[in-house]
Amino acid sequence: MRLVAAAKVRRAQDGVAKSRPFSDELQSMIKGIVKKLKGSGLEQELPMLKVPEKVTNVGLVLVTSNRGLCGAYNTFVMKRALKRTLELNAQGIVPKLICIGKKSLIQLRTRWEVAGAKYNNTGIWFGMPDSITSATASEISDSIRNIFLSGDVDKVEIIYAKFFSLVKNEPTVRSMLPLTPTGIEDPEDETFRVTTEYGKLKVEREKVKAPKAREIENDVIFDQEPAVILNSMLPLYLNSQLVSILYDAQASELSSRMTAMKAATDNAGELVKALTSVFNKKRQAGITAEICEISAGASCIDTEMSPLGPDLGLEDNEDSVLPDLLQELEFGSLPEFPPVISDALLASEATEPEMTFENMYGEQMD
């Protein structure tokens, strides 16, 4: 799963790289038109650029994942969203929520109600797409733009995990609407690129300069009113910004999943080592116990007296054993020492010739 997540991070990286040229060109053109018509009160005519005098309703877009197994990624995002909601509640504002990802709906029913946060769920929900496309982002941006243009909210904020590296992402609150006519670009905009170094994954980040305003000649004649042109371009810009945010959130999710899977693999390896060590100790203890039992049994067999009695001594024979047995049966005792061997027996043994090869086979050889 870690390798699959790494491949998807690269896919998110490629998606950001592909969408950036269109976004930069769009920003350049919008800034050029705004610069050309500066001081004409254009921001008051365009609904997406109109800043309210007082913010009384705020819409929050929560970006989470559809699945778990990604560590504390969803928890951190929802904690940041809960903190922002409580801040708005302290100002007397009840935010309206738009959820992206199943995990946001689950935590709304569990943690937010316990914390006592006040919010209105608009019922607008989108699944976090596995493959982010302009069509998917356009559907989400249309819903965001509709609740803003209808007057339900005066401001729209999006809360997502900003991607920094494979081991770091930070929950971030970013304003989506209204757009500012002069500072459309993100001042902290940057790109990331996943590479490998010595067999390990590495993330390279690069700051991206804001696109410059397109120079429009004074003799340019607009075929349509500038407000109409900007009204058709601003939704495209909002959509491009949402695509970039979704890619950023997806990279954060996948990097969190990579970290969680690596930690799970390492923990499983340590658990296998610990259980193997315990098993080997138990097995060795069992083998040692068996060896001790076998040694103790063999020792008992060596020292135990045979039931037939001791072996016959050098001075015992069949003729002398029977009288001793009868004597013990009759009197219950035997002499402590064997009887003295008679001198005649010793003399006869002394006079017997020594048994040698010549004595035994000499006569036959003669």
N, C-alpha and C positions, 0 to 999 in steps of 0.2 A: 504493500500500500504506500510505502514511503516513496518508492520509485515512480509509482503512478502519479502521486501528488506532485513530484518534481517535474514530471512531463507536463502536467496541467499548468504548473507555474510558468513553464516556458511558453505554453500556448497563450496564457494571459499576457505575458511579455510581448509576444508577437502581435497580439490584438491591440495593445496600447500603441505599439510602433506604427501599425497600419492606420489607426484612427487619428494619429497626431497631425499629419499634413493637412487633412481637411479641417480639423479644428483650428490649426494655426492660421490657415487662409481665411477662415470664417471670422475669426477674431480680428484679423488685420483689416478686413473689409468693414466690419461693424465699427471698429474704432475710427477708421477713415471717414465714414459717413457722419459719425457723431462729431468728429473734429471739424468736418466741413460745415455742419449746421450748429456749431457751438453758439450758445447764447440765444437760440431761437425758441427756447422753452420746450424742446422736443421731449424731454423726460416727463413732462406733465401730460403729453398727449398719448404716450405709449403706456398701456396698462402694465406691461412687464417691467418697465423702468420706474414706475411711480412709487415713491416711498411715502408711506402714510405718516401723518403727523404724530399719531400715537398708535402703538401696537397693542391691540386688545385680544387678538386671536392668533395663535401660532400653530402651524402644522409641523409635525415631526415625522420624518421618514426613517424607519428603523431598518437597517440592512444587516441581516444575519444569514445563517446557512440553513439548508433543509435537513442536513444530517448531523449526527454527533461525531464522536471519535476525533475531535479536533481540539482537545484540551479545554482551556478556559476561554476560547475565542468568543463564543456566544455570550458567556457570562459577563465578560468585560464590557462588551458592547451594550448589553442590557443594563449593566450597572451605571454606565455613563449616561444612558438614556433616562434611567430612573433619577439620577442626580439632576439632570437638566429639567425633568418634569417637576421635581420638587422645588427647584429654583423658580420655575414659572408659577407654580401654585402659590409660592410665597408672595409673588407679585399680583396675585388674584387672577391668573390666567390658567384656564384649563385647556391643555393642548389637544389637538385632534391628530390621531395617529394613522399613518399608512405603513403597513408592515410588508417587508420583503424577506421571505424565508420562514419556514415553519417554526423554527425555534423561538422566534419572537412571539408568536401567538401562545406557545406553551408557557413561556415565562411570564407573560402578561397575566395569565390565570393563576399563577402560583406566587411569585415573589412580589409583584406590584400591588396586588390586593392586600397582602400582609403588611407591606410598607405604608399603606394608606395613601398612595398617590392617586390624585384625581386626574382623569383623562377621559376623552371621548374617542371610542374606537369607531372610525368611519366605516369599517367593514370592507375597506379596500385592501386587498391582500394579493401579493404576487409571490410565486415561488422563485427562489434564487436560481437563475438559469445555469446549467452546466456549461453551455456554450453561449457566450454573450454575443448578441447580434444587435445591429442597429434597430431592427424591427422590434425586438424585445424591449430595448431601452426606450424606444418611441412610445410604446404602450404605457410604460410606467411614467414617462415624462408628461404624456397627455393627461393622465390622472392628476399629477401634481399641478400642472398648469390650470386644469379646470377648477380645482378647489380654490386656487388663488384668484383666478379671473372672476369667479362667481361671487367673490366677496366673503366666502366662508372663513378665510384666514387672511391676515394682513402680511404674514411672513411665513416662509417655508424653510425649515432647517433639515438637514440630513445628517444622520449619525451612523458612522461606519468605522471600520478598523483601517487606519492608514498603514500601508505597507512600508516598513523600513528595511528589514532584512529577514533572512530565513528564521531567525530566532526572536525577532522583535516586530510587533505591530502595536499601534496605539489607537484607542478609540478617539475619534475626532468628531467635533460638531462643526458643520459648515453650512453657511447660508446659501440657499439655492435661488430663492425669489424674495424680494424683487432684485433684478440685476442692476448693477451700477453702470451708468453709461461710460464712465472713464476708467474704471478699474475692473474690467470684465475678467481679465486673466487672473489666475491664482498666483499670488506673490511667491508661494513656496512650491511652485510646480517643478516636478522633476521626474525623470524616467529611471527605470531599473532594468538591469539585465542580469540574468542568471547564467553563470559560467562555472567551470570546474577548474580547480587548481590542486595539483598533486592528488587527484582522485577524489577530491571533496568539493561539494557544491559551494559556490560563492556568489554573492550578489554585489554587483557594481551599480552605484547610483550616480546620476549625473544631473546637475541643475540645468534647467531649461530656461533660457531667456524669453521674456515676454515678446510676442510678435509686435513689430512696429506697425503703426497705423499706415494704411495704404494712402499714398498721396493721390488726391483727386484734383484734377485741374479745375481752374475756375470756370472754364468755358464748357464744362460737362453739363449736359442737360439730362435730367432724370426723366425717364419715360413715364414713371409713376411718382406719386408723392413719396418723399423720403420716409414718412411714417408707415406707409404701406410696405415699402421695401424692408424696413427694419422689422415690422411685424411678421414678415415672412422669414426673416433671417434669425430672429431671436429664438424661436422654437427649435430651430436646427442647432443653434449654439447650446441651448439647454440640454438637448438630446446628446450632443457630443460630450458635454461635461458629465452627464449621467453615465454614459458608456465608460468614461475614464474612471469614475468612482466605483462602478461595478467591477471593473477589472482590478482595481486596487483592493477592493474588499475580497474578491475571489483569491487574489494572490495571498492576502493575509490569512484567509481560511485554509488554503492549501499548505502554506508554510507552517501554520499551527498544527495541521494534521500530520505533516512530516515530523515535526518535533514530538508530537504525542506518540506516533508509531515508533520512533527511535527510542523514546523513553520506555515504551512497553516492551520492545525487543530487548533492551538492556536489562530491564527488571526480570524478564522471563529467563534470560541467560544466567543472571545471578541466582534466581530461584532454583534453576536446574543444578547449578554448582552446589548450592547449599543442601538440596535434597540428596544429591549424589554423595556428598560428604557424609551426611547422616546415615545413608544406606550403607556405605562402606564401613563406617564405624560399627553399626549394628551387626553387619555380616562378620567383621573381624572379631567382635566380641563373642558371637556365636561360635565361630571356629575355635577361638581360644578356650571357651567353656567345654567344647567337645574334646579338645586335646587334653585338658585337665582331667576330665572324667575318664578318658581312656588310660591316662597315666596312673590315676589313682586305682583303677580297676586292676591294671597289670601289677602294680605294687602289692595290692592285697593278695593276688594269686601267688606271687613269689613267696610271701611270708606265711601263708596259711599252711598248716600241717596236713599231710595226706591222711585221709580216713583209714588207710591200711597200716598206719603207724610208720615209725622211722625205718630207714633202710638198715639192712644187716651190717654189723660192723665187721672189721677184719678178723676178729676172733670168734665170730658167731658162725654157726652152721646149722643144718637142719636137725642134727642130733642134739645140739645143746639148746636150741630154742624151745623144743617141746617140754623138757623138764622145767625150764624157767617159767613157762606159761602155766604148767600145772601147779608149780610152787606158789605162783602169785594168786592163782584162783583159790588155792587152799588156805594159804596164810595171809594173803593180801599184801605181800611185800616181796621185794627182791633185794639181794645184797647190793649195796651201793657200788661196789667194785666187782668186776668179773673175777672168777676163780683164778688162782695162780697157775700158770702153765707148768706142767710137771717138767722136772729136769730131764726125764727120759725122753720126752717128746722133743725137747730142745736138742738133746744129744743126737737123736736120730736124724733130726733135720740137719745137724752139723756134719754128720758122716755121709750124707747123701752126696753123690758126685755132682759136680756142676754141669748143668745141661748146656753142652756146646755143640757146634756143628759136627766136630769130629766124633764126639761121644754118640751122637744120634745116628750118623750115617757112615761112620768109619767101618763097621763090620760089613755093611752092604757093599762098600767100595772094595774091600778086600776080597 
